[in-house]
Amino acid sequence: MRIRATRARIIASAVVLVSLPALLGTPAAAHDSAVRLDFLGERELPNAMAFQGTTVGGLSAISYDARSGTYYVISDDRSQTGPARFYTAHVDFTDGGLSGVELTGTHPWLRSDGSTFPPTSTAASTVAPDPEGIAVDPRDGSLAWTSEGERIVPSDGPALLGDPWIRRATTTGTYTGQLPLPPQLHMNSQEFGPRKNQTLEGVTFTPDGRRIVTAMEDPLYQDGDDPTPEHGALTRITVHDARTGQPLAQYAYPLEPLFATPPASSTDTNGVSDIVALDHDRFLVLERASIYTDNNWKARIYLVDLHGATDVLGRDSLTDTSAHPVQPVRKTLVTDLSDVPGLPRVDNVEGITLGPRLPDGRRTVVLVSDDNFAARQVTQFIAFATHGI
């Protein structure tokens, strides 16, 4: 998601949040996770870096292919500075630290007819993808990627709607298929379904490649308000069969409140920016929040467990008090990047993946930040190691 201070934020005021302790953030904030992360280092790419005919920026997700040692990094450029695209990269862990990051290639995402995506145009009723999530299939090395879609609803004209999607592609960006969405995730000109720029943000495969799991950034309209400094919110995690693409289950995920009070005119909030699977039921989830006008960012990593959570697949509203209560997934705080000694700054960190194991057996965890193509921000690669996964 590219954060903009002018982003419209429409509140579904008729929906009242259920009184769940997890919405206040106390369970996640008060308990440490069994997963411990050791900081390995941070590297930054030059602002507006030119690479193979593109401007590098907007890096919103990252995924590691253990078979080839390649990292895939998606840009959220909506075919504005160049075609919607992704990059390949090499991350160097020489001597047990993060010693370097090098981009090795780039490919455009292709439509089903083999062409690149044009920019969004209301005049031509054209919707460019808003690329946000990327994941490597551990079975064959192919890719899954997500787009947040589009929702432009003017007061005096027809709406321009584009559904979010989960697409499959080759490692050169060639289209190979699209997964069906639960009906609640389709765009709507009414206040039902996803908000603009707050839809499918993260995607991951389970380690055996049998499941594709996606995370919505923020609540659907009917699921309640966005997080504020006073309260959190519920968003959704969806599990798909990787072979058929069909949704199998869906779970409520409790977002933390916004970490500080923004200016009165601000639209800032907190949301899920990426997810990576540890096994069928456990995930690392990255929450990212901002006070954009102050260039103030917070990124936190949680260990999430689906065991015991209510399957809400097919449920229109998570806050409908006439339906059975919803038990969200369990989450525990792994780390708040603001508290990491030696990390020089925290920018708009949006992507997380599991990298290779180090010689001492620890698993690496690699993060990437989205600089929003803005001079005041940076593209960061941040690495940790852990014995816990």
HUZI-V825522 format. One record per pair of residues at least 12 apart in sequence whose ideal C-beta (glycine too) atoms are under 10 Angstrom apart, sorted by the first residue. I is the first residue (numbers start at 1). GAP is how many residues later the second one is. Records with the same first field share a line. If there is no record, write none. Layout:
I: GAP ; GAP
//
This chain:
1: 57 ; 59 ; 75 ; 129 ; 131 ; 147 ; 196 ; 197 ; 198 ; 200 ; 216 ; 217 ; 270 ; 271 ; 272 ; 287 ; 289 ; 347 ; 349 ; 369 ; 371
2: 55 ; 56 ; 58 ; 74 ; 75 ; 76 ; 128 ; 130 ; 146 ; 195 ; 346 ; 348 ; 368 ; 369 ; 370 ; 371 ; 372
3: 194 ; 264 ; 265 ; 266 ; 285 ; 286 ; 287 ; 289 ; 294 ; 345 ; 347 ; 367 ; 369 ; 371 ; 374
4: 193 ; 263 ; 288 ; 368 ; 370
5: 257 ; 258 ; 260 ; 261 ; 262 ; 263 ; 285 ; 287 ; 288
6: 259 ; 261 ; 286
7: 188 ; 189 ; 190 ; 191 ; 259 ; 260 ; 261 ; 262 ; 285
8: 143 ; 144 ; 145 ; 187 ; 188 ; 189 ; 259
9: 186 ; 187 ; 188 ; 189 ; 209 ; 216 ; 217 ; 257 ; 258 ; 259 ; 260
10: 141 ; 143 ; 181 ; 185 ; 186 ; 211 ; 216 ; 257
11: 180 ; 184 ; 210 ; 213 ; 214 ; 215 ; 217
12: 179 ; 180 ; 183 ; 207 ; 208 ; 209 ; 210 ; 211 ; 212 ; 213 ; 214 ; 305 ; 307
13: 178 ; 212
14: 177 ; 207 ; 208
15: 176 ; 204 ; 205 ; 206 ; 207 ; 208 ; 209 ; 210 ; 302 ; 303 ; 304 ; 305
16: 208 ; 209 ; 303 ; 304 ; 305
17: 202 ; 206 ; 207 ; 208 ; 214 ; 215 ; 216 ; 217 ; 301 ; 302
18: 206 ; 216 ; 234 ; 300 ; 301 ; 302 ; 303 ; 307 ; 308 ; 310
19: 212 ; 302
20: 212 ; 214 ; 232 ; 234 ; 298 ; 299 ; 305 ; 306 ; 307 ; 308
21: 211 ; 233 ; 307
22: 210 ; 212 ; 230 ; 231 ; 232 ; 233 ; 234 ; 305 ; 306 ; 307 ; 308 ; 309
23: 201 ; 204 ; 208 ; 209 ; 210 ; 211 ; 231 ; 232 ; 233 ; 234 ; 305
24: 206 ; 207 ; 208 ; 230 ; 232 ; 233
25: 202 ; 206 ; 207 ; 229 ; 230 ; 231 ; 232 ; 234 ; 245 ; 275 ; 306 ; 308
26: 206 ; 230
27: 227 ; 301 ; 303 ; 304 ; 305 ; 306
28: 204 ; 226 ; 227 ; 228 ; 259 ; 272 ; 274 ; 275 ; 276 ; 302 ; 303 ; 304 ; 305 ; 306
29: 227 ; 228 ; 271 ; 303 ; 304 ; 307
30: 302 ; 303
31: 299 ; 300 ; 301 ; 302
32: 271 ; 300 ; 301 ; 302 ; 303
33: 251 ; 268 ; 269 ; 270 ; 271 ; 298 ; 299 ; 300 ; 301 ; 302 ; 355
34: 269 ; 298 ; 300 ; 352 ; 353 ; 354 ; 355
35: 243 ; 247 ; 249 ; 266 ; 267 ; 268 ; 297 ; 298 ; 299 ; 300 ; 328 ; 330 ; 349 ; 351 ; 352 ; 353 ; 354
36: 298 ; 299 ; 326 ; 348 ; 349 ; 350 ; 351 ; 352 ; 353
37: 247 ; 264 ; 297 ; 298 ; 300 ; 303 ; 325 ; 328 ; 346 ; 347 ; 348 ; 349 ; 350 ; 351 ; 352
38: 58 ; 302 ; 320 ; 324 ; 326 ; 327 ; 345 ; 346 ; 347 ; 348 ; 349
39: 58 ; 59 ; 296 ; 298 ; 301 ; 302 ; 303 ; 304 ; 343 ; 344 ; 345 ; 346
40: 53 ; 56 ; 57 ; 58 ; 59 ; 302 ; 315 ; 318 ; 322 ; 324 ; 325 ; 326 ; 342 ; 343 ; 344 ; 345
41: 52 ; 55 ; 56 ; 57 ; 58 ; 59 ; 60 ; 301 ; 302 ; 340 ; 341 ; 342 ; 343
42: 56 ; 59 ; 298 ; 300 ; 301 ; 302 ; 303 ; 304 ; 325 ; 327 ; 336 ; 338 ; 339 ; 340 ; 341
43: 48 ; 49 ; 55 ; 56 ; 57 ; 58 ; 59 ; 336 ; 337 ; 338 ; 339 ; 340
44: 57 ; 300 ; 301 ; 303 ; 325 ; 327 ; 334 ; 335 ; 336 ; 337 ; 338
45: 12 ; 14 ; 44 ; 56 ; 57 ; 58 ; 323 ; 324 ; 326 ; 333 ; 334 ; 335 ; 336
46: 332 ; 333
47: 324 ; 326 ; 327 ; 328 ; 329 ; 330 ; 331 ; 332
48: 33 ; 323 ; 325 ; 326 ; 327 ; 331
49: 54 ; 322 ; 330
51: 36 ; 52 ; 53 ; 54 ; 55
52: 30 ; 33 ; 35 ; 51 ; 52 ; 53 ; 54 ; 55
53: 29 ; 30 ; 53
54: 21 ; 23 ; 27 ; 28 ; 29 ; 31 ; 33 ; 49 ; 52 ; 54
55: 20 ; 22 ; 25 ; 26 ; 27 ; 318
56: 17 ; 19 ; 21 ; 25 ; 26 ; 29 ; 31 ; 47 ; 50 ; 315 ; 317 ; 323
57: 18 ; 19 ; 20 ; 24 ; 25 ; 313 ; 314 ; 315 ; 316 ; 317 ; 320 ; 322
58: 16 ; 17 ; 18 ; 19 ; 20 ; 22 ; 23 ; 27 ; 73 ; 74 ; 290 ; 292 ; 311 ; 312 ; 313 ; 314 ; 315 ; 316 ; 321
59: 14 ; 15 ; 16 ; 17 ; 18 ; 27 ; 28 ; 30 ; 44 ; 289 ; 291 ; 292 ; 309 ; 310 ; 311 ; 312 ; 320 ; 321 ; 322
60: 13 ; 14 ; 15 ; 16 ; 17 ; 26 ; 70 ; 71 ; 72 ; 73 ; 74 ; 86 ; 88 ; 141 ; 142 ; 213 ; 214 ; 288 ; 290 ; 291 ; 308 ; 309 ; 310 ; 312
61: 12 ; 13 ; 14 ; 15 ; 25 ; 70 ; 71 ; 72 ; 73 ; 74 ; 84 ; 85 ; 140 ; 141 ; 142 ; 143 ; 212 ; 213 ; 214 ; 215 ; 225 ; 289 ; 290 ; 291 ; 292 ; 307 ; 309
62: 12 ; 24 ; 25 ; 27 ; 29 ; 71 ; 72 ; 73 ; 212 ; 214 ; 288 ; 289 ; 290 ; 291 ; 293 ; 304 ; 305 ; 306 ; 319
63: 23 ; 70 ; 71 ; 72 ; 73 ; 74 ; 80 ; 81 ; 82 ; 140 ; 141 ; 142 ; 211 ; 213 ; 288 ; 289 ; 290 ; 291 ; 303
64: 25 ; 27 ; 71 ; 72 ; 74 ; 212 ; 289 ; 290 ; 291 ; 292 ; 300 ; 301 ; 302
65: 23 ; 71 ; 72 ; 73 ; 76 ; 77 ; 78 ; 106 ; 288
66: 70 ; 72 ; 75 ; 141 ; 288 ; 289 ; 290 ; 291
67: 69 ; 71 ; 72 ; 73 ; 74
68: 20 ; 68 ; 73 ; 103
69: 21 ; 22 ; 286 ; 287
70: 18 ; 19 ; 20 ; 21 ; 34 ; 35 ; 66 ; 71 ; 101
71: 16 ; 17 ; 18 ; 19 ; 20 ; 30 ; 32 ; 33 ; 63 ; 65 ; 280 ; 282 ; 284 ; 295 ; 297 ; 310
72: 14 ; 15 ; 16 ; 17 ; 33 ; 35 ; 62 ; 63 ; 64 ; 69 ; 71 ; 73 ; 99 ; 281
73: 12 ; 13 ; 14 ; 15 ; 16 ; 28 ; 30 ; 33 ; 61 ; 278 ; 280 ; 293 ; 295 ; 306 ; 308
74: 12 ; 13 ; 35 ; 57 ; 58 ; 59 ; 60 ; 61 ; 69 ; 71 ; 72 ; 73 ; 129 ; 276 ; 277 ; 294 ; 296
75: 12 ; 31 ; 34 ; 56 ; 57 ; 59 ; 295 ; 298
76: 53 ; 54 ; 55 ; 56 ; 57 ; 71 ; 72 ; 121 ; 125 ; 274 ; 294 ; 296 ; 297
77: 42 ; 51 ; 52 ; 53 ; 54 ; 296
78: 39 ; 40 ; 41 ; 42 ; 49 ; 50 ; 51 ; 52 ; 53 ; 69 ; 70 ; 72
79: 29 ; 30 ; 37 ; 38 ; 39 ; 40 ; 41 ; 47 ; 49 ; 50 ; 52
80: 39 ; 40 ; 48 ; 293
81: 38 ; 292
82: 24 ; 26 ; 34
83: 23 ; 24 ; 25 ; 26 ; 27 ; 32 ; 33 ; 34 ; 35 ; 36 ; 45 ; 90
84: 24 ; 25 ; 26 ; 27 ; 32 ; 33 ; 34 ; 35 ; 44 ; 45 ; 46 ; 47 ; 61 ; 63 ; 89
85: 21 ; 22 ; 23 ; 24 ; 31 ; 32 ; 46 ; 88
86: 19 ; 20 ; 21 ; 22 ; 23 ; 45 ; 48 ; 57 ; 59 ; 83 ; 85 ; 86 ; 87
87: 16 ; 17 ; 18 ; 19 ; 20 ; 47
88: 14 ; 15 ; 16 ; 17 ; 18 ; 19 ; 83
89: 12 ; 13 ; 14 ; 15 ; 16 ; 17 ; 277 ; 279 ; 292
90: 12 ; 13 ; 14
91: 262 ; 264 ; 265 ; 273 ; 275 ; 277 ; 290 ; 292
92: 291
93: 262 ; 263 ; 264 ; 265 ; 266 ; 271 ; 273 ; 290 ; 292
95: 263 ; 264
96: 262 ; 263 ; 264 ; 266 ; 268 ; 289
97: 261 ; 286 ; 288
98: 257 ; 266 ; 268 ; 283 ; 284 ; 285 ; 286 ; 287
99: 284
100: 281
101: 265 ; 267 ; 278 ; 279 ; 280 ; 282
105: 66 ; 67
106: 67
107: 36 ; 62 ; 63 ; 64 ; 65 ; 66 ; 67
108: 64 ; 65
109: 19 ; 20 ; 22 ; 25 ; 34 ; 36 ; 38 ; 58 ; 60 ; 64 ; 65 ; 66
110: 59 ; 60 ; 62 ; 63 ; 64 ; 65 ; 66
111: 18 ; 56 ; 63 ; 64
112: 55 ; 62 ; 63 ; 64 ; 65 ; 66
113: 62
114: 59 ; 60 ; 61
115: 60
116: 12 ; 57
117: 12 ; 14 ; 30
120: 30 ; 32 ; 40 ; 42
121: 39
122: 28 ; 30 ; 32 ; 35 ; 36 ; 37 ; 38
123: 37
124: 36
125: 33 ; 35 ; 36 ; 37
126: 24 ; 34 ; 36
127: 20 ; 22 ; 23 ; 24 ; 25 ; 33 ; 34 ; 35 ; 36 ; 60
128: 19 ; 22 ; 34
129: 16 ; 17 ; 18 ; 19 ; 20 ; 21 ; 33 ; 35 ; 36 ; 38
130: 16 ; 17 ; 18 ; 19 ; 20 ; 32 ; 34 ; 35 ; 66 ; 67 ; 69 ; 70 ; 71
131: 14 ; 15 ; 16 ; 17 ; 36
132: 13 ; 14 ; 15 ; 16 ; 32 ; 65 ; 67 ; 68 ; 69 ; 70 ; 71 ; 85 ; 141 ; 142 ; 218 ; 219 ; 238
133: 12 ; 13 ; 14 ; 15 ; 33 ; 67 ; 68 ; 69 ; 70 ; 71 ; 81 ; 82 ; 84 ; 140 ; 141 ; 142 ; 217 ; 218
134: 12 ; 35 ; 68 ; 69 ; 70 ; 140 ; 217 ; 219
135: 31 ; 67 ; 68 ; 69 ; 70 ; 77 ; 78 ; 79 ; 139 ; 140 ; 141 ; 142 ; 218
136: 35 ; 68 ; 69 ; 73 ; 217
137: 31 ; 68 ; 72 ; 75 ; 105
138: 67 ; 68 ; 69 ; 70 ; 71 ; 72 ; 104 ; 139
139: 66 ; 69 ; 70 ; 71 ; 103 ; 104
140: 30 ; 31 ; 69
141: 29 ; 30
142: 26 ; 27 ; 28 ; 29 ; 32 ; 34 ; 35 ; 63 ; 67
143: 24 ; 25 ; 26 ; 27 ; 28 ; 29 ; 30 ; 31 ; 33 ; 60 ; 62
144: 22 ; 23 ; 24 ; 25 ; 32 ; 33 ; 35 ; 59 ; 60 ; 61 ; 68 ; 70 ; 96 ; 98 ; 101
145: 20 ; 21 ; 22 ; 23 ; 24 ; 28 ; 55 ; 58
146: 18 ; 19 ; 20 ; 21 ; 33 ; 53 ; 54 ; 55 ; 56 ; 57 ; 66 ; 68 ; 69
147: 15 ; 16 ; 17 ; 18 ; 19 ; 20 ; 52 ; 53
148: 14 ; 15 ; 16 ; 17 ; 39 ; 46 ; 47 ; 48 ; 49 ; 50 ; 51 ; 52 ; 53 ; 68 ; 69
149: 12 ; 13 ; 14 ; 15 ; 16 ; 32 ; 36 ; 37 ; 38 ; 44 ; 45 ; 47 ; 48 ; 50 ; 51
150: 12 ; 13 ; 14 ; 37 ; 46 ; 47 ; 49
151: 12 ; 13 ; 36 ; 37 ; 38 ; 42 ; 43 ; 44 ; 45 ; 46 ; 47 ; 48
152: 35 ; 37 ; 44
153: 34 ; 35 ; 36 ; 37 ; 38 ; 43
154: 35
158: 31
159: 28 ; 29 ; 30 ; 31
160: 27 ; 29
161: 25 ; 26 ; 27 ; 28 ; 32
162: 25
163: 15 ; 18 ; 22 ; 23 ; 24 ; 25 ; 30 ; 31 ; 36 ; 37
164: 17 ; 21 ; 22 ; 23 ; 29 ; 30 ; 34 ; 35 ; 36 ; 37 ; 50 ; 52
165: 13 ; 14 ; 15 ; 16 ; 20 ; 34 ; 35
166: 12 ; 13 ; 14 ; 15 ; 19 ; 34 ; 37 ; 46 ; 48 ; 72 ; 74 ; 79
167: 12 ; 36
168: 44 ; 74 ; 77
177: 68
178: 67
179: 24 ; 33 ; 35 ; 59 ; 61 ; 62 ; 63 ; 65 ; 66 ; 67 ; 68
180: 60 ; 64 ; 65 ; 66 ; 67
181: 13 ; 18 ; 19 ; 33 ; 57 ; 59 ; 64 ; 66
182: 54 ; 56 ; 58 ; 64 ; 65 ; 68 ; 130 ; 131 ; 132 ; 133
183: 64 ; 131 ; 133
184: 32 ; 36 ; 37 ; 38 ; 39 ; 52 ; 54 ; 66 ; 128 ; 129 ; 130 ; 131 ; 132 ; 133 ; 134
185: 14 ; 15 ; 29 ; 31 ; 35 ; 51 ; 53 ; 62 ; 65
187: 12
188: 32 ; 33 ; 34
190: 31
191: 29 ; 30 ; 31
192: 28 ; 29 ; 30 ; 124 ; 125
193: 27 ; 28 ; 29 ; 30 ; 123
194: 22 ; 23 ; 24 ; 25 ; 26 ; 27 ; 29 ; 42
195: 21 ; 22 ; 23 ; 24 ; 25 ; 26 ; 31 ; 74
197: 20 ; 21 ; 70 ; 74
198: 18 ; 19 ; 20 ; 21 ; 22 ; 23 ; 28 ; 37 ; 71 ; 73 ; 74
199: 15 ; 16 ; 17 ; 18 ; 19 ; 21 ; 36
200: 14 ; 15 ; 16 ; 17 ; 36 ; 38 ; 72
201: 13 ; 14 ; 15 ; 16 ; 17 ; 34 ; 70 ; 71 ; 72 ; 73 ; 74 ; 85 ; 87 ; 149 ; 150
202: 12 ; 13 ; 14 ; 15 ; 35 ; 69 ; 70 ; 71 ; 72 ; 73 ; 74 ; 81 ; 83 ; 84 ; 148 ; 149 ; 150
203: 12 ; 35 ; 37 ; 71 ; 72 ; 73
204: 70 ; 71 ; 72 ; 73 ; 74 ; 79 ; 80 ; 81 ; 148 ; 149 ; 150
205: 37 ; 71 ; 72
206: 33 ; 36 ; 71 ; 72 ; 73 ; 74 ; 75 ; 76 ; 77
207: 70 ; 71 ; 72 ; 73 ; 147
208: 34 ; 69 ; 71 ; 72
209: 33 ; 34
210: 31 ; 32 ; 33 ; 70
211: 28 ; 29 ; 30 ; 31 ; 32 ; 37 ; 38 ; 66 ; 69
212: 26 ; 27 ; 28 ; 29 ; 30 ; 31 ; 33 ; 35 ; 36 ; 65
213: 24 ; 25 ; 26 ; 27 ; 29 ; 35 ; 36 ; 38 ; 62 ; 63 ; 64 ; 67 ; 70 ; 93
214: 22 ; 23 ; 24 ; 25 ; 26 ; 33 ; 36 ; 58 ; 61
215: 20 ; 21 ; 22 ; 23 ; 36 ; 38 ; 56 ; 57 ; 58 ; 59 ; 60 ; 68 ; 70 ; 71 ; 72 ; 89
216: 18 ; 19 ; 20 ; 21 ; 22 ; 34 ; 37 ; 39 ; 55 ; 56
217: 18 ; 38 ; 52 ; 53 ; 54 ; 55 ; 56 ; 57 ; 70 ; 71 ; 133
218: 15 ; 16 ; 17 ; 18 ; 37 ; 51 ; 52 ; 53 ; 54
219: 13 ; 14 ; 15 ; 16 ; 17 ; 33 ; 34 ; 36 ; 50 ; 52 ; 98 ; 99 ; 100
220: 14 ; 15 ; 16 ; 96 ; 97 ; 98 ; 99
221: 96
222: 93 ; 94 ; 95 ; 96 ; 97 ; 98
223: 12 ; 13 ; 29 ; 89 ; 92 ; 93 ; 94 ; 95 ; 96 ; 97 ; 103
224: 93 ; 94 ; 95
225: 44 ; 94
226: 29 ; 32 ; 41 ; 42 ; 43 ; 44 ; 45
227: 27 ; 28 ; 29 ; 30 ; 31 ; 32 ; 41 ; 42 ; 43 ; 44 ; 60 ; 62
228: 29 ; 30 ; 33 ; 34 ; 40 ; 41 ; 42
229: 28 ; 29 ; 30 ; 31 ; 32 ; 33 ; 39 ; 40 ; 41
230: 27 ; 28 ; 31
231: 24 ; 25 ; 26 ; 27
232: 22 ; 23 ; 24 ; 25 ; 26 ; 38 ; 55 ; 96
233: 19 ; 20 ; 21 ; 22 ; 23 ; 24 ; 25 ; 36 ; 37 ; 38 ; 85 ; 86
234: 17 ; 18 ; 19 ; 20 ; 21 ; 78 ; 83 ; 84 ; 85 ; 92 ; 94
235: 16 ; 17 ; 18 ; 19 ; 20 ; 36 ; 37 ; 52 ; 83 ; 93
236: 14 ; 15 ; 16 ; 17 ; 36 ; 76 ; 77 ; 79 ; 82
237: 12 ; 13 ; 14 ; 15 ; 16 ; 35 ; 38 ; 46 ; 48 ; 67 ; 69 ; 72 ; 75 ; 91 ; 92
238: 12 ; 13 ; 74 ; 75
239: 12 ; 38 ; 41 ; 42 ; 67 ; 72 ; 74
247: 66 ; 67
248: 63 ; 65
249: 57 ; 60 ; 61 ; 62 ; 63 ; 64
250: 59 ; 60 ; 61 ; 62 ; 63 ; 64 ; 65 ; 68
251: 53 ; 55 ; 58 ; 59 ; 60 ; 61 ; 62 ; 67 ; 75 ; 76 ; 77 ; 78
252: 57 ; 58 ; 59 ; 60 ; 63 ; 66 ; 67 ; 74 ; 75 ; 76 ; 77
253: 19 ; 22 ; 30 ; 32 ; 34 ; 49 ; 51 ; 53 ; 56 ; 65 ; 75 ; 76 ; 78
254: 48 ; 50 ; 72 ; 74 ; 75 ; 76 ; 77
255: 14 ; 15 ; 16 ; 17 ; 30 ; 32 ; 34 ; 73 ; 76
256: 14 ; 15 ; 31 ; 33 ; 42 ; 44 ; 46 ; 75 ; 77
257: 12 ; 13 ; 32
258: 12 ; 13 ; 31 ; 32 ; 33 ; 40
259: 28 ; 30 ; 31 ; 32 ; 37 ; 38 ; 39 ; 41 ; 77 ; 79
260: 29 ; 30 ; 31 ; 34 ; 36 ; 38
261: 30
262: 27 ; 28 ; 29 ; 30 ; 31 ; 32 ; 34
263: 28 ; 29 ; 30 ; 31
265: 28
266: 24 ; 25 ; 26 ; 27 ; 28
267: 25
268: 21 ; 22 ; 23 ; 24 ; 25 ; 26 ; 28
269: 20 ; 21
270: 17 ; 18 ; 19 ; 20 ; 28 ; 30
271: 15 ; 16 ; 17 ; 18 ; 19
272: 13 ; 14 ; 15 ; 16 ; 30 ; 32
273: 12 ; 13 ; 14 ; 15 ; 16 ; 26 ; 75 ; 76 ; 77 ; 78 ; 79 ; 94 ; 96 ; 97
274: 12 ; 13 ; 14 ; 25 ; 27 ; 75 ; 76 ; 77 ; 78 ; 79 ; 93 ; 94
275: 27 ; 29 ; 77
276: 25 ; 75 ; 76 ; 77 ; 78 ; 89 ; 90 ; 113
277: 27 ; 77
278: 25 ; 26 ; 27 ; 76 ; 85 ; 110 ; 111
279: 26 ; 110
280: 26
281: 23 ; 24 ; 25 ; 26 ; 27 ; 28 ; 48
282: 21 ; 22 ; 23 ; 24 ; 25 ; 47 ; 48 ; 107
283: 19 ; 20 ; 21 ; 22 ; 23 ; 46 ; 48 ; 69
284: 17 ; 18 ; 19 ; 20 ; 50 ; 68 ; 69 ; 70 ; 81 ; 102 ; 105
285: 15 ; 16 ; 17 ; 18 ; 19 ; 44 ; 46 ; 49 ; 67
286: 13 ; 14 ; 15 ; 16 ; 48 ; 51 ; 63 ; 64 ; 65 ; 66 ; 81
287: 12 ; 13 ; 14 ; 15 ; 44 ; 46 ; 49 ; 62
288: 12 ; 49 ; 58 ; 59 ; 60 ; 61 ; 62 ; 63 ; 81 ; 82
289: 59
290: 57 ; 58 ; 82
292: 56 ; 80 ; 82
295: 50 ; 52 ; 53 ; 79 ; 81 ; 82
296: 42 ; 50
297: 40 ; 41 ; 48 ; 49 ; 50 ; 51 ; 52 ; 72 ; 80
298: 38 ; 39 ; 40 ; 48 ; 51
299: 36 ; 37 ; 38 ; 39 ; 41 ; 47 ; 48 ; 49 ; 50 ; 51 ; 53 ; 68 ; 70 ; 83
300: 31 ; 33 ; 34 ; 35 ; 36 ; 37 ; 38 ; 39 ; 46 ; 49
301: 32 ; 33 ; 34 ; 35 ; 36 ; 48 ; 51 ; 64 ; 66 ; 83
302: 27 ; 28 ; 29 ; 30 ; 31 ; 32 ; 33
303: 27 ; 28 ; 29 ; 30 ; 31 ; 85 ; 86
304: 24 ; 25 ; 26 ; 27 ; 28 ; 30
305: 24 ; 25 ; 26 ; 27
306: 23 ; 24
307: 22 ; 23
308: 19 ; 20 ; 21 ; 22
309: 17 ; 18 ; 19 ; 20 ; 21
310: 14 ; 15 ; 16 ; 17 ; 18 ; 19
311: 15 ; 16
312: 12 ; 14 ; 15 ; 16
334: 31 ; 50 ; 52 ; 54 ; 55
335: 30 ; 49 ; 51
337: 12 ; 30 ; 43 ; 45 ; 47
340: 42 ; 44
343: 37 ; 39 ; 41
344: 34 ; 36 ; 38
345: 24 ; 32 ; 33 ; 35
346: 21 ; 23 ; 34 ; 36
347: 21 ; 22 ; 23 ; 24 ; 25 ; 27 ; 29 ; 30 ; 31 ; 32 ; 33 ; 35
348: 20 ; 21 ; 22 ; 23 ; 24 ; 26 ; 29 ; 30 ; 31 ; 32
349: 18 ; 19 ; 20 ; 21 ; 31 ; 33
350: 17 ; 18 ; 19 ; 20 ; 22
351: 15 ; 16 ; 17 ; 18 ; 19 ; 30 ; 31
352: 13 ; 14 ; 15 ; 16 ; 30 ; 32
353: 12 ; 13 ; 14 ; 15
354: 12 ; 32 ; 35
355: 28 ; 29 ; 30
357: 28
358: 27
360: 25 ; 27
361: 24 ; 26
362: 22 ; 23 ; 24 ; 25 ; 26 ; 27
363: 21 ; 22 ; 23 ; 24 ; 25 ; 26
364: 19 ; 20 ; 21 ; 22
365: 17 ; 18 ; 19 ; 20 ; 21 ; 24
366: 15 ; 16 ; 17 ; 18
367: 13 ; 14 ; 15 ; 16 ; 17
368: 12 ; 13 ; 14
369: 12 ; 13
//
